[in-house]
Amino acid sequence: MLTVHALRIELVKSYRVVVDLLSEMPGVLEEVGLTRLPHYTVLRTWFERIPTKTWRAFLG
């Protein structure tokens, strides 16, 4: 999920667009370790629940 979020930031796209792009690229989906494509609202909710302190630890 973190990789999908990073891809969204890199592409400067919405979660909905990233999910749509990944649906066309099953090889990329497999590379990031996902067996199926999550709904875009799951990604958005997942990101919103992670505290800023945790994001800083990931990025620091």
Backbone hydrogen bonds, N-H to C=O, Kabsch-Sander energy under -0.5 kcal/mol:
donor,donor_aa,acceptor,acceptor_aa,energy
5,H,1,M,-2.2
6,A,2,L,-2.5
7,L,3,T,-2.3
8,R,4,V,-2.1
9,I,5,H,-2.1
10,E,6,A,-2.6
11,L,7,L,-2.5
12,V,8,R,-0.9
13,K,8,R,-1.8
18,V,14,S,-2.3
19,V,15,Y,-2.6
20,D,16,R,-1.9
21,L,17,V,-2.7
22,L,18,V,-2.7
23,S,19,V,-1.7
24,E,20,D,-0.7
24,E,21,L,-1.1
25,M,22,L,-1.1
28,V,25,M,-0.7
29,L,25,M,-1.8
30,E,26,P,-2.1
31,E,27,G,-2.0
32,V,28,V,-2.0
33,G,30,E,-1.3
34,L,29,L,-2.2
42,V,39,H,-1.1
43,L,39,H,-1.4
44,R,40,Y,-2.1
45,T,41,T,-2.5
46,W,42,V,-2.6
47,F,43,L,-2.4
48,E,44,R,-2.2
49,R,45,T,-1.4
50,I,46,W,-0.7
50,I,47,F,-1.0
54,T,51,P,-0.6
55,W,51,P,-1.8
56,R,52,T,-2.4
57,A,53,K,-1.6
58,F,54,T,-2.1
59,L,55,W,-2.5
60,G,56,R,-2.0
